[in-house]
């Protein structure tokens, strides 16, 4: 739960520090601008708030690893994917989008800190503990933090601690390990398809290259 708070706080701070012009730049998410990604984070924060107040009285069906499923890469045809850019554009000014994320995102952060990690909650037709739910989101926040700064070299990135935790989570979810020569950031970017591996990296990856990307859904 501590890593959840650290990764989320760092991501919110990075968004808050962006100048307005950066919201129109491409993000690391295919076809999404930075403003679209930030709008997606607002929805993610809402999901966290909803889940933390949706208790369950049955046994957990998933944990921090099995919460995520490996899915096919997005095609752009999903209605929600198409909705996000329209919602983001509707804010008009970046300051309004920043304000909404800070408002809802800060509330999600407070709710996470106050929640009982042993409490069972329900989301996506699954049941898991709060501790596992928040741990699962470390990889989400860290990868999206990398998406945010993909073309913003001066923006602050995620911490080494959360990068390492996100890599470990991705490897557990995928049931494999990336070569030790890959940094945590490289493993996350190449592993999730944010970046195509170079010829040299493909040689090091070996058979693993054919399994990429690992898309979480």
Residue, then its C-alpha position, 0 to 999 in steps of 0.5 A: x500500500x505504501x508503494x501505491x501511495x508513492x507511485x500515485x503521489x509522484x504521478x499526480x505531482x508530475x501532472x501538476x508541474x506540466x506547462x499547458x503546452x505539454x498537454x497537446x504533446x503525444x503521450x506514450x499511449x498510442x493515439x493519445x495526447x498527454x491531455x487524453x492520458x490525464x483524463x484517463x487518470x481521472x477515470x482511474x482515480x474514480x475507479x479506485x474510490x468506487x472500489x474502496x467503498x464496494x465491500x465484499x463478503x465472499x472469499x477473494x477470487x484474485x490477488x495483486x498478480x491475477x487481478x491483471x489479465x493479458x489481453x490483445x493490443x488495443x485496436x482503437x475500436x473500443x468505445x471507451x478508448x474513443x470516448x477519452x479524447x472527446x472527454x479530454x477535449x471538453x475540458x478546454x483548458x489544461x488547468x481545469x483538467x489539472x484541477x479535476x485530477x488533483x481533486x479526485x486523485x487526492x481523494x483517491x490517495x487519502x482513501x487508499x491510506x485510510x483503507x484497511x488492507x485486509x478488507x475485501x472489495x469487489x471490482x470487475x466481477x472479482x473479489x480481492x483484498x484492499x492491499x492486493x487491489x492497491x498493490x496491483x495498481x502500482x504497475x498501472x501508475x508506473x507505466x502511465x507515469x512513463x507514458x506521461x513523460x515519454x516525449x517530455x524529457x524535462x518532466x520528473x519520472x517515477x522513482x527507482x523503487x516503483x520502477x523495480x516493483x512494477x517490473x517485478x509485477x509485470x514479470x509475475x503477471x507474464x510468468x517470465x523474466x526479462x534479461x538482467x541487462x534490461x533496466x527496469x524502465x526498458x523492461x516496462x517499455x519493451x514489455x508492454x509494447x511502448x517501445x519496439x526492441x532494437x535488433x540487439x535487444x531482440x537477440x538478448x530476449x531470444x524466444x521471449x521477443x515473440x511473446x511481446x507485448x504483454x498488454x494488461x487489461 
